[in-house]
């Protein structure tokens, strides 16, 4: 029957699977950790925004004078905010001196009301500023064909121009056309209801302006006195587009509002300068702060929260732990897509609801998701004056910083994970290859020590026995096992020759005695030969008994009864008997005067002493004394037997108490020695819960065997 074949993944395969698993697990748990940290950061940012809004509102509490400047409610009007300017604008058609006010430009664009082409669309962007009673305007028009006014034509509506509608100080509606014959300085005219002719022969010099052509069209910059708009500050602006220089037909009119009547006006709202000065020093990058009065009118605003307004760049490849941007982006995309899908945001209505709750007296913070601005956190806190709500402070900030930090952290984690896992996998694979090679070498050598007939070819292993790890322990254990098996095999190989020699001697004696007995006529001679034959038979029986005792000793000890016995008395009697049986040997016995009791089986202790005394006699020099001592040490009794003579070889000291191990190179007599004597001593000592040790003596040389047994309290037998 052939050997069974076991198939399974190799160590390298298992380790590769493990490292691949780690490659996924480390980034995943890192993502979970980052997700938790993101929630904490968003909550912290929301709380910080709410505290900032509360702090700003505290500065404005009780300042009702800051909220009493607007002439009427802006409900029903397009709100055109004139942002406070630190210095006047230079009318040159350029936007370089508008500073941060450009962030608040408003785009207008709608289908033409007059064009025969229903898809005609004209767009422009408007931004207003105010300084020292002057309203400055910058109109950026998208126009693919700029048509200037013809000097020879009186009509003012046959070219590209800007129409302004406002209510003067008398409450009358006025119409103003701003036009130009070429790029540069513009001219403003008050016109009739049809927007065709000037009602006065001269231009309106209070409204200077400059027109500059741009790649996308043209830009018009002008200013108008705030007093010209009257107390209501009604203001409307429209851009008229003419594309054909021959027909000069109007293609489209795009205004701030599409319909006529009151709604054709916008309402120029001036932000409160003092409120603006208060909050300007409190703004920070990436945040928008608004002060809104009780009628939901923005009275001051600083900063911007929109993406790309500065502060934090998404390109942080320079800070990555490893420069593996392309690879990390490819590996990061699935994680980042999952992040985008699982980003937890609480959409708590729209911004107007937040403002309404704040104007109702409740401080509020909420999250919003916008396709253009991303994730936005809005915090609002009411401004109070004697339990009257004056307005609210609204602080808006997006979470781009947190999202960018998360993406950068994910990049670093992926990069670090990839590099560390590659290194880890390489190290583990190298280690596993080396470990597999060591195991194969050990296995091959272990297999080669036994030939195909089951015989040992070596008594020890050489591979890995010098290693200090578990594999070295295994190799040394296998080597020791082979050494003992080798000794056992040698014993089994030598036993037939030994038994033949040992049994042949008594058999020869028995055969000779029987032959002599057959031919001996006298009774005295027959008795002598019978006695010789009887001794031969007894010796053969002793050989058989020794073999049986060695095989059945451990089983026999289980049923033995033990009793308290005074070891002093037992040893004294045993030594006296030794002196009688060995008159040519000297025995010295040393023990304390008081009794030393132990729970023992007396005849097994005597059997143990027989083995020890026989060894001491065999290995001691003639005329040298054999010392027997019994000492008490704490709760133990130590029996030691010493003799002068040759020591035990060093290579046998650790195994001398094993079965079939002997230190007798040559038998000095014809007695049988199986190497079982000290093995019997160890078994008897273990059965009595004791231990046995052996040591070589020097000056003079010799051997001491010590047996330690547990002591009992002194008592009378």
PyMOL commands that set and color helices and strands:
alter all, ss='L'
color gray80, all
select helices_A, chain A and resi 11-60+64-67+99-104+226-229+261-264+273-280+317-319+325-342+351-359+400-448+470-519+523-558+567-581+602-619+650-652+677-687
alter helices_A, ss='H'
color red, helices_A
select strands_A, chain A and resi 78-84+106-111+121-131+134-142+161-167+173-179+184-185+187-190+209-214+217-225+234-242+250-255+266-270+287-293+298-302+364-370+374-385+388-398+563-566+586-590+597-600+625-633+636-644+691-697+702-710
alter strands_A, ss='S'
color yellow, strands_A
deselect
rebuild
show_as cartoon
